[in-house]
Amino acid sequence: MNVLSTVSAVISGLVLSASMILLPVQGAVAADAAKATAKAPAKKATVKKAVKKHAPSAFWKKVQTALIAKGAKIKADGFAGPATHKAILAFQKANKLKATGKINAATKKALGLK
């Protein structure tokens, strides 16, 4: 055997040895990464709603003023909050309208709004 054949055989042996060492390690690393990914709890996509201060609505202020004139104990601030919703429901029930809590045509008419 000449020197070139010997060097080639040694290099081939080293490559085989290195690949036998690296492949299981790479497989283990890949397996560990897959386990870590599988075990990681899924993060819920959260959308933070921007809290904005809205300007009062002229429409709601008119509705609230009309409800107050009809006996509701609410503030006419122009914001349609829970107190306004309850006042609308109470008004609709008292006037034998369909109690939806929404301002529909029949409720507008009963409140004297156009």
VEXDO-41947 format. One record per residue (C-alpha): x negated, y, z; residue in one letter; residue number from 1. Coordinates in steps of 0.05 Angstrom, whole numbers, always signed. Example, Ala and Ser with C-alpha at 12.3 -4.5 7.8 and 13.67 -1.06 7.14 Angstrom:
VEXDO-41947
<rec><px>-246</px><py>-90</py><pz>+156</pz><resn>A</resn><resi>1</resi></rec>
<rec><px>-273</px><py>-21</py><pz>+143</pz><resn>S</resn><resi>2</resi></rec>
//
This chain:
VEXDO-41947
<rec><px>+0</px><py>+0</py><pz>+0</pz><resn>M</resn><resi>1</resi></rec>
<rec><px>-27</px><py>+67</py><pz>-18</pz><resn>N</resn><resi>2</resi></rec>
<rec><px>-24</px><py>+130</py><pz>+24</pz><resn>V</resn><resi>3</resi></rec>
<rec><px>+33</px><py>+160</py><pz>-15</pz><resn>L</resn><resi>4</resi></rec>
<rec><px>+77</px><py>+99</py><pz>-5</pz><resn>S</resn><resi>5</resi></rec>
<rec><px>+61</px><py>+99</py><pz>+69</pz><resn>T</resn><resi>6</resi></rec>
<rec><px>+78</px><py>+173</py><pz>+77</pz><resn>V</resn><resi>7</resi></rec>
<rec><px>+142</px><py>+163</py><pz>+38</pz><resn>S</resn><resi>8</resi></rec>
<rec><px>+162</px><py>+105</py><pz>+82</pz><resn>A</resn><resi>9</resi></rec>
<rec><px>+148</px><py>+145</py><pz>+146</pz><resn>V</resn><resi>10</resi></rec>
<rec><px>+188</px><py>+204</py><pz>+121</pz><resn>I</resn><resi>11</resi></rec>
<rec><px>+246</px><py>+159</py><pz>+101</pz><resn>S</resn><resi>12</resi></rec>
<rec><px>+244</px><py>+128</py><pz>+170</pz><resn>G</resn><resi>13</resi></rec>
<rec><px>+244</px><py>+196</py><pz>+203</pz><resn>L</resn><resi>14</resi></rec>
<rec><px>+303</px><py>+220</py><pz>+162</pz><resn>V</resn><resi>15</resi></rec>
<rec><px>+342</px><py>+157</py><pz>+179</pz><resn>L</resn><resi>16</resi></rec>
<rec><px>+325</px><py>+164</py><pz>+252</pz><resn>S</resn><resi>17</resi></rec>
<rec><px>+344</px><py>+237</py><pz>+253</pz><resn>A</resn><resi>18</resi></rec>
<rec><px>+409</px><py>+225</py><pz>+218</pz><resn>S</resn><resi>19</resi></rec>
<rec><px>+426</px><py>+169</py><pz>+266</pz><resn>M</resn><resi>20</resi></rec>
<rec><px>+414</px><py>+217</py><pz>+324</pz><resn>I</resn><resi>21</resi></rec>
<rec><px>+449</px><py>+277</py><pz>+293</pz><resn>L</resn><resi>22</resi></rec>
<rec><px>+511</px><py>+244</py><pz>+265</pz><resn>L</resn><resi>23</resi></rec>
<rec><px>+536</px><py>+217</py><pz>+332</pz><resn>P</resn><resi>24</resi></rec>
<rec><px>+521</px><py>+284</py><pz>+364</pz><resn>V</resn><resi>25</resi></rec>
<rec><px>+556</px><py>+322</py><pz>+309</pz><resn>Q</resn><resi>26</resi></rec>
<rec><px>+615</px><py>+274</py><pz>+315</pz><resn>G</resn><resi>27</resi></rec>
<rec><px>+616</px><py>+283</py><pz>+391</pz><resn>A</resn><resi>28</resi></rec>
<rec><px>+614</px><py>+359</py><pz>+383</pz><resn>V</resn><resi>29</resi></rec>
<rec><px>+670</px><py>+356</py><pz>+332</pz><resn>A</resn><resi>30</resi></rec>
<rec><px>+710</px><py>+310</py><pz>+376</pz><resn>A</resn><resi>31</resi></rec>
<rec><px>+700</px><py>+356</py><pz>+437</pz><resn>D</resn><resi>32</resi></rec>
<rec><px>+721</px><py>+416</py><pz>+396</pz><resn>A</resn><resi>33</resi></rec>
<rec><px>+783</px><py>+379</py><pz>+372</pz><resn>A</resn><resi>34</resi></rec>
<rec><px>+800</px><py>+360</py><pz>+444</pz><resn>K</resn><resi>35</resi></rec>
<rec><px>+790</px><py>+431</py><pz>+468</pz><resn>A</resn><resi>36</resi></rec>
<rec><px>+834</px><py>+457</py><pz>+413</pz><resn>T</resn><resi>37</resi></rec>
<rec><px>+887</px><py>+405</py><pz>+427</pz><resn>A</resn><resi>38</resi></rec>
<rec><px>+886</px><py>+418</py><pz>+502</pz><resn>K</resn><resi>39</resi></rec>
<rec><px>+887</px><py>+494</py><pz>+497</pz><resn>A</resn><resi>40</resi></rec>
<rec><px>+957</px><py>+518</py><pz>+513</pz><resn>P</resn><resi>41</resi></rec>
<rec><px>+990</px><py>+552</py><pz>+455</pz><resn>A</resn><resi>42</resi></rec>
<rec><px>+993</px><py>+627</py><pz>+467</pz><resn>K</resn><resi>43</resi></rec>
<rec><px>+1062</px><py>+655</py><pz>+455</pz><resn>K</resn><resi>44</resi></rec>
<rec><px>+1063</px><py>+710</py><pz>+405</pz><resn>A</resn><resi>45</resi></rec>
<rec><px>+1083</px><py>+770</py><pz>+445</pz><resn>T</resn><resi>46</resi></rec>
<rec><px>+1106</px><py>+834</py><pz>+415</pz><resn>V</resn><resi>47</resi></rec>
<rec><px>+1103</px><py>+891</py><pz>+462</pz><resn>K</resn><resi>48</resi></rec>
<rec><px>+1159</px><py>+939</py><pz>+448</pz><resn>K</resn><resi>49</resi></rec>
<rec><px>+1138</px><py>+1010</py><pz>+451</pz><resn>A</resn><resi>50</resi></rec>
<rec><px>+1176</px><py>+1045</py><pz>+505</pz><resn>V</resn><resi>51</resi></rec>
<rec><px>+1200</px><py>+1109</py><pz>+474</pz><resn>K</resn><resi>52</resi></rec>
<rec><px>+1242</px><py>+1163</py><pz>+506</pz><resn>K</resn><resi>53</resi></rec>
<rec><px>+1297</px><py>+1175</py><pz>+456</pz><resn>H</resn><resi>54</resi></rec>
<rec><px>+1332</px><py>+1241</py><pz>+450</pz><resn>A</resn><resi>55</resi></rec>
<rec><px>+1404</px><py>+1242</py><pz>+473</pz><resn>P</resn><resi>56</resi></rec>
<rec><px>+1456</px><py>+1228</py><pz>+419</pz><resn>S</resn><resi>57</resi></rec>
<rec><px>+1508</px><py>+1281</py><pz>+403</pz><resn>A</resn><resi>58</resi></rec>
<rec><px>+1557</px><py>+1225</py><pz>+386</pz><resn>F</resn><resi>59</resi></rec>
<rec><px>+1549</px><py>+1192</py><pz>+453</pz><resn>W</resn><resi>60</resi></rec>
<rec><px>+1554</px><py>+1258</py><pz>+489</pz><resn>K</resn><resi>61</resi></rec>
<rec><px>+1622</px><py>+1270</py><pz>+454</pz><resn>K</resn><resi>62</resi></rec>
<rec><px>+1645</px><py>+1200</py><pz>+473</pz><resn>V</resn><resi>63</resi></rec>
<rec><px>+1624</px><py>+1209</py><pz>+545</pz><resn>Q</resn><resi>64</resi></rec>
<rec><px>+1657</px><py>+1278</py><pz>+549</pz><resn>T</resn><resi>65</resi></rec>
<rec><px>+1722</px><py>+1247</py><pz>+521</pz><resn>A</resn><resi>66</resi></rec>
<rec><px>+1718</px><py>+1190</py><pz>+571</pz><resn>L</resn><resi>67</resi></rec>
<rec><px>+1707</px><py>+1239</py><pz>+628</pz><resn>I</resn><resi>68</resi></rec>
<rec><px>+1768</px><py>+1279</py><pz>+605</pz><resn>A</resn><resi>69</resi></rec>
<rec><px>+1807</px><py>+1213</py><pz>+608</pz><resn>K</resn><resi>70</resi></rec>
<rec><px>+1784</px><py>+1200</py><pz>+680</pz><resn>G</resn><resi>71</resi></rec>
<rec><px>+1718</px><py>+1163</py><pz>+674</pz><resn>A</resn><resi>72</resi></rec>
<rec><px>+1667</px><py>+1176</py><pz>+729</pz><resn>K</resn><resi>73</resi></rec>
<rec><px>+1604</px><py>+1180</py><pz>+686</pz><resn>I</resn><resi>74</resi></rec>
<rec><px>+1553</px><py>+1232</py><pz>+665</pz><resn>K</resn><resi>75</resi></rec>
<rec><px>+1555</px><py>+1262</py><pz>+595</pz><resn>A</resn><resi>76</resi></rec>
<rec><px>+1480</px><py>+1254</py><pz>+583</pz><resn>D</resn><resi>77</resi></rec>
<rec><px>+1483</px><py>+1229</py><pz>+512</pz><resn>G</resn><resi>78</resi></rec>
<rec><px>+1453</px><py>+1160</py><pz>+528</pz><resn>F</resn><resi>79</resi></rec>
<rec><px>+1496</px><py>+1098</py><pz>+518</pz><resn>A</resn><resi>80</resi></rec>
<rec><px>+1477</px><py>+1060</py><pz>+581</pz><resn>G</resn><resi>81</resi></rec>
<rec><px>+1512</px><py>+1008</py><pz>+624</pz><resn>P</resn><resi>82</resi></rec>
<rec><px>+1557</px><py>+1060</py><pz>+658</pz><resn>A</resn><resi>83</resi></rec>
<rec><px>+1582</px><py>+1085</py><pz>+590</pz><resn>T</resn><resi>84</resi></rec>
<rec><px>+1594</px><py>+1014</py><pz>+567</pz><resn>H</resn><resi>85</resi></rec>
<rec><px>+1635</px><py>+998</py><pz>+629</pz><resn>K</resn><resi>86</resi></rec>
<rec><px>+1674</px><py>+1063</py><pz>+621</pz><resn>A</resn><resi>87</resi></rec>
<rec><px>+1690</px><py>+1045</py><pz>+549</pz><resn>I</resn><resi>88</resi></rec>
<rec><px>+1714</px><py>+975</py><pz>+569</pz><resn>L</resn><resi>89</resi></rec>
<rec><px>+1757</px><py>+1003</py><pz>+625</pz><resn>A</resn><resi>90</resi></rec>
<rec><px>+1786</px><py>+1056</py><pz>+578</pz><resn>F</resn><resi>91</resi></rec>
<rec><px>+1802</px><py>+1003</py><pz>+525</pz><resn>Q</resn><resi>92</resi></rec>
<rec><px>+1835</px><py>+957</py><pz>+576</pz><resn>K</resn><resi>93</resi></rec>
<rec><px>+1876</px><py>+1014</py><pz>+607</pz><resn>A</resn><resi>94</resi></rec>
<rec><px>+1900</px><py>+1035</py><pz>+538</pz><resn>N</resn><resi>95</resi></rec>
<rec><px>+1916</px><py>+964</py><pz>+516</pz><resn>K</resn><resi>96</resi></rec>
<rec><px>+1862</px><py>+965</py><pz>+462</pz><resn>L</resn><resi>97</resi></rec>
<rec><px>+1818</px><py>+907</py><pz>+443</pz><resn>K</resn><resi>98</resi></rec>
<rec><px>+1765</px><py>+909</py><pz>+498</pz><resn>A</resn><resi>99</resi></rec>
<rec><px>+1700</px><py>+904</py><pz>+459</pz><resn>T</resn><resi>100</resi></rec>
<rec><px>+1659</px><py>+958</py><pz>+494</pz><resn>G</resn><resi>101</resi></rec>
<rec><px>+1646</px><py>+988</py><pz>+426</pz><resn>K</resn><resi>102</resi></rec>
<rec><px>+1673</px><py>+1051</py><pz>+396</pz><resn>I</resn><resi>103</resi></rec>
<rec><px>+1718</px><py>+1027</py><pz>+340</pz><resn>N</resn><resi>104</resi></rec>
<rec><px>+1770</px><py>+1066</py><pz>+301</pz><resn>A</resn><resi>105</resi></rec>
<rec><px>+1826</px><py>+1052</py><pz>+351</pz><resn>A</resn><resi>106</resi></rec>
<rec><px>+1783</px><py>+1074</py><pz>+410</pz><resn>T</resn><resi>107</resi></rec>
<rec><px>+1761</px><py>+1137</py><pz>+373</pz><resn>K</resn><resi>108</resi></rec>
<rec><px>+1834</px><py>+1154</py><pz>+359</pz><resn>K</resn><resi>109</resi></rec>
<rec><px>+1855</px><py>+1141</py><pz>+431</pz><resn>A</resn><resi>110</resi></rec>
<rec><px>+1798</px><py>+1185</py><pz>+456</pz><resn>L</resn><resi>111</resi></rec>
<rec><px>+1817</px><py>+1240</py><pz>+407</pz><resn>G</resn><resi>112</resi></rec>
<rec><px>+1752</px><py>+1235</py><pz>+367</pz><resn>L</resn><resi>113</resi></rec>
<rec><px>+1746</px><py>+1240</py><pz>+292</pz><resn>K</resn><resi>114</resi></rec>
//
